[in-house]
Amino acid sequence: MGDRRGLVGTMSAVWSEQASGAVRDVIALDGPSGTGKSTVARGLARRLGFRYLDTGAMYRAVTWAVLRDGVDPDDAAAVTDLAARTRIIVTTDPNHLHVTVDGRSVDGEIRSKAVTTAVSPVSAIPEVRAQLVAQQRELIGSGAVVVEGRDIGTVVAPDSPLKIFLTASPDARATRRSREDGTDRSGTAADLDRRDAYDSSRAHSPLRAAEDAVHVDTTTMDIDEVVQRLVDLAVERQIVRADAVAARE
């Protein structure tokens, strides 16, 4: 599987010839934090032999640049200008995920508490979203990709043949996220509530399920069970063949 890269601020030529064609074999995976979304998306991409695009990492990369340069995350004009000048590269190989900002690897730094706190106001800026959505669509190209985020089925890839919206109980989400981050569960629950409220109420591209999305509640499911459920859905929608999936195992 090749390494496809996208640039924020400088339009990449990668996949540009395919971007104007019919979009197919695109699986849109949306949902709030703590539903297992990232782990499931990567696992699904591996099972299907697809690429994987983490759109949240792109917003986190812009946010990291904002904090690096001391820009106020609520200053829409300054953030938009910085995003346009910042060179961000994301890889789409599910086995080798990397994010760089202006040539610096920021894989771990974009997951910091500071970035997590500031990413909601940054990602709510319409002009920033417009820049990144254009890049995301270019990376998607003609398909063979699992794309995860919060507005994939509604904005980024509304014509996707399979849209999934993952959910889980608030308790399950907080427990999972605090375990992943090594943080206090009550504080994590409060952070999740804050981000859900912010992302669901923003005027531009709010967090919501597409009308034709399949809702999958992961509360009582482990990762393998969720991935298998999505593989089955991909087979049902004729995005992949069952024998092709089996041959990869």
Backbone as CSV, one residue per row, in Angstrom:
resi,resn,N_x,N_y,N_z,CA_x,CA_y,CA_z,C_x,C_y,C_z
1,MET,0.846,-1.194,0.000,0.000,0.000,0.000,0.875,1.235,0.000
2,GLY,0.687,2.131,-0.924,1.521,3.312,-1.028,1.195,4.333,0.029
3,ASP,2.093,5.284,0.192,1.940,6.329,1.175,1.407,7.581,0.489
4,ARG,0.128,7.893,0.695,-0.475,9.078,0.100,-0.383,10.222,1.100
5,ARG,0.021,11.396,0.632,0.204,12.517,1.533,-0.600,13.710,1.062
6,GLY,-1.027,14.547,2.031,-1.769,15.742,1.685,-1.145,16.940,2.352
7,LEU,-1.181,18.080,1.703,-0.605,19.299,2.228,-1.712,20.289,2.539
8,VAL,-1.655,20.915,3.708,-2.576,21.976,4.052,-1.882,23.294,3.745
9,GLY,-2.526,24.171,2.999,-1.935,25.441,2.652,-1.305,25.403,1.269
10,THR,-0.849,24.248,0.828,-0.294,24.076,-0.517,-0.992,22.880,-1.136
11,MET,-1.819,23.117,-2.140,-2.601,22.035,-2.713,-1.698,20.953,-3.285
12,SER,-1.923,19.736,-2.865,-1.110,18.612,-3.321,-1.641,18.064,-4.633
13,ALA,-0.743,17.562,-5.466,-1.160,16.966,-6.739,-1.541,15.509,-6.589
14,VAL,-1.288,14.938,-5.407,-1.571,13.533,-5.189,-3.069,13.275,-5.329
15,TRP,-3.419,12.284,-6.112,-4.802,11.875,-6.358,-5.621,12.923,-7.112
16,SER,-5.013,14.010,-7.581,-5.787,15.071,-8.209,-6.483,14.593,-9.483
17,GLU,-5.852,13.684,-10.228,-6.470,13.207,-11.458,-7.703,12.372,-11.174
18,GLN,-7.728,11.735,-9.993,-8.862,10.879,-9.662,-9.964,11.654,-8.951
19,ALA,-9.603,12.803,-8.384,-10.551,13.521,-7.544,-11.793,13.971,-8.304
20,SER,-11.676,14.172,-9.621,-12.815,14.650,-10.393,-13.733,13.523,-10.836
21,GLY,-13.331,12.280,-10.625,-14.143,11.153,-11.044,-15.179,10.765,-9.999
22,ALA,-15.908,9.698,-10.270,-16.930,9.245,-9.345,-16.287,8.708,-8.067
23,VAL,-16.829,9.149,-6.927,-16.314,8.686,-5.649,-16.949,7.337,-5.330
24,ARG,-16.130,6.342,-5.042,-16.634,5.023,-4.725,-15.709,4.399,-3.691
25,ASP,-16.181,3.334,-3.068,-15.360,2.621,-2.101,-14.884,3.544,-0.980
26,VAL,-15.728,4.479,-0.585,-15.402,5.379,0.516,-16.318,5.042,1.685
27,ILE,-15.724,4.753,2.830,-16.505,4.480,4.031,-16.343,5.648,4.985
28,ALA,-17.444,6.320,5.286,-17.444,7.484,6.156,-17.778,7.048,7.576
29,LEU,-16.909,7.369,8.507,-17.081,6.939,9.890,-17.080,8.166,10.794
30,ASP,-18.232,8.484,11.352,-18.377,9.649,12.218,-18.782,9.230,13.624
31,GLY,-18.681,10.178,14.543,-19.099,9.933,15.912,-18.281,10.745,16.893
32,PRO,-18.743,10.841,18.123,-18.012,11.594,19.140,-16.818,10.815,19.678
33,SER,-16.011,11.471,20.504,-14.846,10.833,21.113,-15.275,9.733,22.081
34,GLY,-14.421,8.716,22.207,-14.679,7.658,23.181,-15.548,6.534,22.683
35,THR,-15.896,6.552,21.399,-16.721,5.479,20.846,-15.872,4.386,20.202
36,GLY,-14.546,4.576,20.219,-13.653,3.615,19.587,-13.423,3.919,18.121
37,LYS,-13.791,5.111,17.717,-13.805,5.487,16.294,-12.458,5.311,15.594
38,SER,-11.397,5.863,16.161,-10.086,5.796,15.498,-9.568,4.372,15.403
39,THR,-9.667,3.627,16.509,-9.189,2.245,16.508,-9.997,1.392,15.540
40,VAL,-11.289,1.600,15.527,-12.161,0.854,14.620,-11.858,1.202,13.169
41,ALA,-11.696,2.481,12.879,-11.436,2.914,11.497,-10.140,2.320,10.970
42,ARG,-9.099,2.347,11.781,-7.823,1.762,11.356,-7.949,0.250,11.170
43,GLY,-8.640,-0.398,12.101,-8.823,-1.840,11.993,-9.625,-2.221,10.772
44,LEU,-10.641,-1.433,10.462,-11.463,-1.689,9.277,-10.638,-1.507,8.005
45,ALA,-9.834,-0.456,7.954,-8.995,-0.213,6.778,-8.033,-1.378,6.555
46,ARG,-7.456,-1.883,7.637,-6.541,-3.026,7.511,-7.270,-4.253,6.979
47,ARG,-8.463,-4.521,7.513,-9.217,-5.700,7.086,-9.584,-5.628,5.610
48,LEU,-9.890,-4.438,5.131,-10.348,-4.280,3.750,-9.213,-4.012,2.770
49,GLY,-8.020,-3.721,3.290,-6.925,-3.337,2.409,-7.099,-1.927,1.877
50,PHE,-7.781,-1.083,2.653,-8.047,0.302,2.266,-7.030,1.235,2.915
51,ARG,-6.989,2.462,2.410,-6.257,3.523,3.093,-7.098,4.030,4.264
52,TYR,-6.494,4.843,5.114,-7.178,5.368,6.295,-6.843,6.839,6.440
53,LEU,-7.870,7.671,6.560,-7.663,9.107,6.724,-8.287,9.568,8.033
54,ASP,-7.432,10.079,8.919,-7.857,10.621,10.211,-7.977,12.134,10.055
55,THR,-9.194,12.620,9.796,-9.362,14.059,9.578,-9.163,14.846,10.865
56,GLY,-9.441,14.210,12.007,-9.241,14.901,13.275,-7.784,15.272,13.491
57,ALA,-6.874,14.437,13.000,-5.446,14.722,13.137,-5.082,16.001,12.383
58,MET,-5.784,16.292,11.304,-5.499,17.504,10.536,-5.899,18.748,11.325
59,TYR,-7.057,18.685,11.978,-7.475,19.822,12.803,-6.557,19.971,14.020
60,ARG,-6.116,18.862,14.561,-5.185,18.910,15.691,-3.839,19.490,15.256
61,ALA,-3.416,19.177,14.048,-2.148,19.707,13.550,-2.214,21.227,13.406
62,VAL,-3.315,21.733,12.875,-3.491,23.178,12.777,-3.506,23.789,14.187
63,THR,-4.199,23.125,15.103,-4.276,23.626,16.481,-2.900,23.656,17.130
64,TRP,-2.101,22.620,16.883,-0.743,22.601,17.428,0.045,23.797,16.904
65,ALA,-0.095,24.108,15.620,0.594,25.256,15.032,0.115,26.565,15.658
66,VAL,-1.170,26.638,15.940,-1.737,27.824,16.587,-1.093,28.044,17.957
67,LEU,-0.992,26.978,18.739,-0.385,27.084,20.060,1.109,27.358,19.957
68,ARG,1.759,26.746,18.988,3.196,26.973,18.779,3.495,28.440,18.544
69,ASP,2.642,29.086,17.750,2.888,30.473,17.373,2.229,31.477,18.318
70,GLY,1.574,30.980,19.379,0.960,31.882,20.341,-0.254,32.620,19.808
71,VAL,-0.939,32.029,18.843,-2.133,32.634,18.269,-3.343,32.280,19.140
72,ASP,-4.228,33.229,19.326,-5.453,32.988,20.091,-6.364,32.054,19.286
73,PRO,-6.718,30.874,19.826,-7.582,29.941,19.089,-8.937,30.523,18.711
74,ASP,-9.357,31.578,19.412,-10.648,32.206,19.122,-10.544,33.342,18.109
75,ASP,-9.329,33.655,17.670,-9.121,34.712,16.672,-9.224,34.082,15.285
76,ALA,-10.421,34.094,14.721,-10.678,33.380,13.464,-9.782,33.841,12.330
77,ALA,-9.584,35.131,12.203,-8.775,35.647,11.097,-7.326,35.199,11.217
78,ALA,-6.770,35.285,12.424,-5.371,34.904,12.628,-5.177,33.405,12.441
79,VAL,-6.114,32.621,12.935,-6.012,31.168,12.799,-6.122,30.762,11.332
80,THR,-7.053,31.377,10.611,-7.220,31.066,9.191,-5.961,31.400,8.400
81,ASP,-5.370,32.542,8.698,-4.139,32.943,8.010,-3.006,31.966,8.294
82,LEU,-2.889,31.566,9.559,-1.831,30.621,9.925,-2.044,29.272,9.246
83,ALA,-3.284,28.804,9.219,-3.580,27.512,8.590,-3.186,27.525,7.115
84,ALA,-3.406,28.652,6.450,-3.083,28.760,5.029,-1.575,28.756,4.786
85,ARG,-0.798,29.155,5.793,0.657,29.242,5.646,1.394,28.025,6.207
86,THR,0.663,27.132,6.852,1.284,26.001,7.526,1.263,24.765,6.641
87,ARG,2.392,24.111,6.537,2.513,22.909,5.697,2.314,21.672,6.570
88,ILE,1.218,20.998,6.347,0.866,19.819,7.136,0.811,18.607,6.221
89,ILE,1.460,17.542,6.644,1.451,16.294,5.881,0.873,15.195,6.762
90,VAL,-0.094,14.471,6.224,-0.646,13.309,6.918,-0.497,12.092,6.007
91,THR,-0.164,10.962,6.580,-0.085,9.734,5.808,-1.395,8.975,5.929
92,THR,-1.665,8.101,4.966,-2.936,7.369,4.966,-2.747,5.851,4.977
93,ASP,-1.562,5.396,5.304,-1.322,3.964,5.483,-1.721,3.618,6.920
94,PRO,-2.730,2.760,7.124,-3.186,2.466,8.493,-2.135,1.824,9.382
95,ASN,-1.092,1.300,8.772,-0.028,0.671,9.554,1.120,1.625,9.871
96,HIS,1.134,2.773,9.216,2.225,3.729,9.411,1.654,5.140,9.361
97,LEU,1.075,5.578,10.472,0.432,6.883,10.531,1.409,7.933,11.062
98,HIS,1.563,9.010,10.304,2.452,10.084,10.729,1.859,11.429,10.346
99,VAL,2.107,12.414,11.196,1.679,13.787,10.933,2.880,14.697,11.135
100,THR,3.146,15.563,10.165,4.215,16.541,10.320,3.665,17.935,10.081
101,VAL,4.225,18.905,10.795,3.867,20.309,10.639,5.139,21.082,10.321
102,ASP,5.179,21.662,9.150,6.358,22.403,8.700,7.631,21.578,8.865
103,GLY,7.524,20.298,8.517,8.678,19.410,8.545,8.977,18.764,9.879
104,ARG,8.219,19.086,10.908,8.442,18.519,12.237,7.402,17.451,12.550
105,SER,7.839,16.294,13.012,6.916,15.241,13.399,6.186,15.638,14.682
106,VAL,4.854,15.539,14.661,4.051,15.944,15.820,3.053,14.848,16.199
107,ASP,3.396,13.606,15.906,2.476,12.495,16.161,1.942,12.500,17.586
108,GLY,2.839,12.659,18.559,2.421,12.641,19.955,1.916,13.986,20.427
109,GLU,2.523,15.052,19.951,2.187,16.391,20.446,0.766,16.821,20.098
110,ILE,0.240,16.354,18.986,-1.116,16.765,18.630,-2.169,16.078,19.504
111,ARG,-1.732,15.119,20.328,-2.665,14.441,21.231,-2.564,14.995,22.661
112,SER,-1.838,16.087,22.839,-1.629,16.647,24.176,-2.919,17.255,24.725
113,LYS,-2.944,17.466,26.021,-4.093,18.065,26.688,-4.358,19.470,26.154
114,ALA,-3.276,20.225,25.919,-3.433,21.595,25.432,-4.104,21.627,24.069
115,VAL,-3.688,20.724,23.180,-4.291,20.670,21.850,-5.741,20.209,21.944
116,THR,-5.994,19.211,22.777,-7.363,18.710,22.937,-8.298,19.812,23.415
117,THR,-7.805,20.671,24.305,-8.627,21.764,24.830,-8.906,22.821,23.763
118,ALA,-7.920,23.091,22.909,-8.044,24.185,21.940,-8.607,23.772,20.588
119,VAL,-8.696,22.472,20.315,-9.067,22.048,18.965,-10.516,22.383,18.596
120,SER,-11.426,22.410,19.562,-12.822,22.696,19.226,-13.008,24.104,18.665
121,PRO,-12.505,25.161,19.323,-12.673,26.493,18.727,-11.954,26.639,17.387
122,VAL,-10.800,26.003,17.238,-10.079,26.079,15.964,-10.894,25.393,14.864
123,SER,-11.407,24.213,15.161,-12.139,23.448,14.144,-13.520,24.033,13.855
124,ALA,-13.975,24.974,14.672,-15.278,25.596,14.436,-15.195,26.763,13.455
125,ILE,-13.986,27.177,13.078,-13.817,28.314,12.183,-14.132,27.874,10.739
126,PRO,-15.147,28.443,10.110,-15.567,27.986,8.778,-14.452,28.003,7.740
127,GLU,-13.622,29.038,7.755,-12.566,29.151,6.747,-11.510,28.064,6.922
128,VAL,-11.235,27.689,8.164,-10.292,26.608,8.422,-10.883,25.290,7.938
129,ARG,-12.150,25.087,8.231,-12.800,23.855,7.796,-12.817,23.772,6.270
130,ALA,-13.052,24.887,5.607,-13.085,24.879,4.142,-11.732,24.456,3.576
131,GLN,-10.639,24.969,4.165,-9.310,24.595,3.706,-9.070,23.094,3.882
132,LEU,-9.413,22.602,5.064,-9.123,21.199,5.358,-10.046,20.246,4.620
133,VAL,-11.300,20.616,4.455,-12.218,19.753,3.706,-11.739,19.592,2.267
134,ALA,-11.234,20.652,1.670,-10.699,20.560,0.310,-9.542,19.569,0.256
135,GLN,-8.670,19.619,1.257,-7.547,18.700,1.314,-8.013,17.268,1.541
136,GLN,-9.011,17.114,2.407,-9.523,15.776,2.703,-10.151,15.142,1.471
137,ARG,-10.894,15.920,0.724,-11.508,15.388,-0.498,-10.448,15.009,-1.517
138,GLU,-9.372,15.763,-1.579,-8.308,15.438,-2.513,-7.630,14.133,-2.108
139,LEU,-7.413,13.950,-0.819,-6.800,12.715,-0.343,-7.716,11.510,-0.556
140,ILE,-9.012,11.721,-0.413,-9.973,10.639,-0.643,-9.899,10.163,-2.092
141,GLY,-9.740,11.115,-3.011,-9.647,10.758,-4.419,-10.857,9.969,-4.874
142,SER,-10.621,8.849,-5.529,-11.726,8.041,-6.040,-12.104,6.905,-5.105
143,GLY,-11.489,6.847,-3.944,-11.942,5.879,-2.959,-10.907,4.939,-2.414
144,ALA,-11.382,3.729,-2.029,-10.562,2.730,-1.345,-9.976,3.313,-0.078
145,VAL,-10.851,3.918,0.731,-10.385,4.601,1.931,-11.478,4.612,2.992
146,VAL,-11.042,4.473,4.245,-11.916,4.669,5.403,-11.584,6.036,5.968
147,VAL,-12.579,6.899,6.062,-12.362,8.270,6.521,-13.118,8.481,7.816
148,GLU,-12.405,8.913,8.843,-13.076,9.135,10.123,-13.015,10.590,10.540
149,GLY,-14.084,11.027,11.209,-14.145,12.398,11.672,-15.472,12.691,12.338
150,ARG,-15.949,13.915,12.143,-17.208,14.331,12.760,-18.190,14.899,11.738
151,ASP,-17.727,15.084,10.501,-18.625,15.595,9.457,-18.358,14.903,8.128
152,ILE,-17.897,13.660,8.179,-17.530,12.979,6.936,-18.764,12.645,6.103
153,GLY,-19.745,12.021,6.718,-20.942,11.629,5.982,-21.840,12.790,5.607
154,THR,-21.718,13.918,6.309,-22.594,15.064,6.047,-21.954,16.121,5.159
155,VAL,-20.623,16.252,5.208,-19.955,17.341,4.492,-18.819,16.852,3.586
156,VAL,-17.886,16.111,4.138,-16.676,15.748,3.397,-16.971,14.765,2.269
157,ALA,-17.719,13.719,2.584,-18.021,12.687,1.580,-19.492,12.292,1.666
158,PRO,-20.392,13.216,1.349,-21.830,12.933,1.486,-22.347,11.873,0.527
159,ASP,-21.581,11.576,-0.529,-21.994,10.548,-1.490,-21.398,9.181,-1.172
160,SER,-20.764,9.056,-0.034,-20.189,7.774,0.361,-21.258,6.689,0.361
161,PRO,-20.950,5.514,-0.189,-21.937,4.434,-0.228,-22.192,3.791,1.133
162,LEU,-21.328,4.068,2.104,-21.536,3.528,3.445,-21.136,4.578,4.464
163,LYS,-22.131,5.034,5.236,-21.891,6.015,6.287,-22.211,5.354,7.627
164,ILE,-21.280,5.461,8.551,-21.444,4.872,9.877,-21.397,5.979,10.916
165,PHE,-22.270,5.898,11.916,-22.204,6.828,13.042,-22.088,5.991,14.307
166,LEU,-20.894,6.034,14.917,-20.657,5.264,16.136,-21.148,6.028,17.356
167,THR,-21.759,5.308,18.274,-22.201,5.891,19.538,-21.793,4.958,20.677
168,ALA,-21.913,5.444,21.892,-21.677,4.645,23.090,-22.247,5.434,24.259
169,SER,-22.507,4.766,25.357,-23.037,5.451,26.525,-21.999,6.429,27.068
170,PRO,-22.431,7.512,27.710,-21.483,8.471,28.287,-20.492,7.807,29.244
171,ASP,-20.981,6.843,30.029,-20.100,6.157,30.984,-19.021,5.360,30.253
172,ALA,-19.407,4.635,29.209,-18.443,3.839,28.445,-17.422,4.722,27.757
173,ARG,-17.875,5.823,27.210,-16.968,6.735,26.519,-15.939,7.328,27.467
174,ALA,-16.400,7.770,28.624,-15.487,8.377,29.601,-14.486,7.357,30.118
175,THR,-14.950,6.144,30.357,-14.065,5.087,30.865,-12.995,4.754,29.841
176,ARG,-13.387,4.611,28.583,-12.425,4.279,27.524,-11.390,5.383,27.349
177,ARG,-11.852,6.621,27.276,-10.935,7.722,27.012,-9.976,7.948,28.181
178,SER,-10.464,7.835,29.403,-9.577,8.026,30.557,-8.542,6.910,30.634
179,ARG,-8.939,5.706,30.224,-7.997,4.583,30.206,-6.921,4.801,29.140
180,GLU,-7.333,5.294,27.987,-6.384,5.553,26.899,-5.397,6.659,27.270
181,ASP,-5.920,7.711,27.894,-5.098,8.889,28.174,-4.429,8.860,29.545
182,GLY,-4.841,7.885,30.383,-4.299,7.842,31.736,-4.738,9.028,32.568
183,THR,-5.986,9.461,32.363,-6.499,10.640,33.066,-7.612,10.266,34.028
184,ASP,-7.982,11.213,34.862,-9.068,11.015,35.817,-10.395,10.870,35.064
185,ARG,-11.181,9.871,35.445,-12.402,9.584,34.706,-13.415,10.727,34.780
186,SER,-13.595,11.316,35.957,-14.589,12.381,36.100,-14.196,13.600,35.282
187,GLY,-12.901,13.920,35.282,-12.428,15.038,34.477,-12.583,14.763,33.003
188,THR,-12.319,13.513,32.609,-12.466,13.118,31.210,-13.917,13.224,30.770
189,ALA,-14.835,12.793,31.636,-16.263,12.881,31.316,-16.684,14.327,31.097
190,ALA,-16.164,15.228,31.927,-16.493,16.646,31.783,-15.937,17.195,30.468
191,ASP,-14.711,16.776,30.113,-14.101,17.222,28.855,-14.895,16.735,27.649
192,LEU,-15.351,15.475,27.707,-16.144,14.927,26.609,-17.462,15.679,26.464
193,ASP,-18.099,15.968,27.593,-19.361,16.722,27.551,-19.149,18.102,26.940
194,ARG,-18.042,18.742,27.333,-17.751,20.083,26.817,-17.537,20.054,25.306
195,ARG,-16.740,19.084,24.852,-16.461,19.041,23.423,-17.696,18.637,22.626
196,ASP,-18.488,17.715,23.154,-19.715,17.320,22.460,-20.628,18.524,22.265
197,ALA,-20.786,19.303,23.340,-21.668,20.470,23.276,-21.142,21.483,22.270
198,TYR,-19.830,21.692,22.282,-19.214,22.667,21.368,-19.355,22.212,19.924
199,ASP,-18.993,20.961,19.669,-18.982,20.469,18.288,-20.383,20.276,17.717
200,SER,-21.330,19.920,18.569,-22.697,19.686,18.099,-23.457,20.980,17.849
201,SER,-23.022,22.068,18.480,-23.754,23.331,18.366,-23.083,24.341,17.451
202,ARG,-21.887,24.019,16.922,-21.223,24.994,16.061,-22.051,25.207,14.797
203,ALA,-21.969,26.418,14.256,-22.808,26.779,13.115,-22.379,26.077,11.843
204,HIS,-21.085,25.824,11.684,-20.560,25.260,10.443,-20.158,23.802,10.648
205,SER,-20.764,22.901,9.900,-20.436,21.465,9.947,-20.484,20.890,11.355
206,PRO,-21.624,20.975,12.020,-21.709,20.426,13.376,-21.623,18.898,13.382
207,LEU,-21.274,18.360,14.549,-21.256,16.909,14.725,-22.689,16.392,14.689
208,ARG,-22.998,15.596,13.697,-24.314,14.963,13.606,-24.234,13.807,12.623
209,ALA,-25.173,12.901,12.757,-25.208,11.751,11.857,-25.882,12.135,10.546
210,ALA,-25.378,11.593,9.444,-26.048,11.764,8.160,-27.395,11.050,8.219
211,GLU,-28.343,11.521,7.446,-29.686,10.936,7.483,-29.684,9.457,7.132
212,ASP,-28.774,9.048,6.246,-28.737,7.647,5.820,-27.613,6.861,6.492
213,ALA,-27.099,7.378,7.604,-26.017,6.680,8.305,-26.559,5.479,9.082
214,VAL,-25.746,4.453,9.183,-26.061,3.294,10.024,-25.504,3.573,11.411
215,HIS,-26.355,3.571,12.413,-25.923,3.831,13.786,-25.456,2.516,14.422
216,VAL,-24.273,2.544,14.993,-23.721,1.366,15.667,-23.346,1.761,17.089
217,ASP,-24.042,1.184,18.060,-23.776,1.449,19.473,-22.692,0.490,19.950
218,THR,-21.543,1.034,20.340,-20.396,0.206,20.713,-20.276,-0.039,22.212
219,THR,-21.284,0.373,22.975,-21.201,0.309,24.436,-20.801,-1.073,24.942
220,THR,-21.444,-2.099,24.429,-21.191,-3.462,24.927,-20.376,-4.309,23.949
221,MET,-19.759,-3.669,22.969,-19.001,-4.398,21.952,-17.511,-4.134,22.122
222,ASP,-16.689,-5.162,21.828,-15.254,-4.906,21.806,-14.854,-4.485,20.392
223,ILE,-13.604,-4.079,20.230,-13.152,-3.536,18.949,-13.339,-4.540,17.814
224,ASP,-12.968,-5.791,18.032,-13.086,-6.799,16.980,-14.532,-6.979,16.538
225,GLU,-15.461,-6.930,17.489,-16.877,-7.083,17.153,-17.369,-5.911,16.309
226,VAL,-16.933,-4.704,16.661,-17.357,-3.530,15.898,-16.783,-3.586,14.484
227,VAL,-15.495,-3.900,14.379,-14.868,-3.984,13.059,-15.574,-5.020,12.197
228,GLN,-15.884,-6.177,12.772,-16.566,-7.218,12.008,-17.940,-6.750,11.545
229,ARG,-18.643,-6.015,12.398,-19.951,-5.481,12.019,-19.817,-4.562,10.805
230,LEU,-18.770,-3.752,10.781,-18.582,-2.823,9.676,-18.110,-3.543,8.413
231,VAL,-17.306,-4.589,8.593,-16.909,-5.407,7.445,-18.155,-6.012,6.806
232,ASP,-19.040,-6.529,7.640,-20.277,-7.130,7.127,-21.106,-6.104,6.357
233,LEU,-21.163,-4.886,6.876,-21.912,-3.831,6.194,-21.271,-3.489,4.853
234,ALA,-19.944,-3.459,4.807,-19.238,-3.165,3.561,-19.516,-4.236,2.518
235,VAL,-19.588,-5.484,2.959,-19.907,-6.582,2.048,-21.354,-6.458,1.562
236,GLU,-22.269,-6.147,2.479,-23.670,-5.999,2.117,-23.873,-4.883,1.092
237,ARG,-23.106,-3.802,1.227,-23.228,-2.664,0.295,-22.421,-2.890,-0.982
238,GLN,-21.791,-4.042,-1.089,-20.997,-4.424,-2.264,-19.810,-3.491,-2.489
239,ILE,-19.286,-2.959,-1.386,-18.066,-2.161,-1.458,-16.867,-3.092,-1.588
240,VAL,-16.946,-4.231,-0.922,-15.916,-5.267,-1.033,-16.614,-6.618,-1.150
241,ARG,-15.880,-7.619,-1.603,-16.409,-8.976,-1.693,-15.960,-9.753,-0.464
242,ALA,-16.814,-10.612,0.014,-16.492,-11.405,1.196,-15.262,-12.272,0.983
243,ASP,-15.131,-12.840,-0.228,-13.978,-13.709,-0.481,-12.680,-12.916,-0.516
244,ALA,-12.755,-11.648,-0.968,-11.556,-10.808,-1.001,-11.107,-10.467,0.409
245,VAL,-12.085,-10.199,1.293,-11.753,-9.914,2.700,-11.140,-11.146,3.350
246,ALA,-11.751,-12.315,3.106,-11.251,-13.554,3.693,-9.843,-13.868,3.225
247,ALA,-9.544,-13.528,1.981,-8.227,-13.819,1.427,-7.121,-12.998,2.086
248,ARG,-7.512,-11.888,2.709,-6.532,-11.025,3.376,-6.230,-11.494,4.790
249,GLU,-7.006,-12.416,5.321,-6.867,-12.824,6.712,-5.923,-14.011,6.852
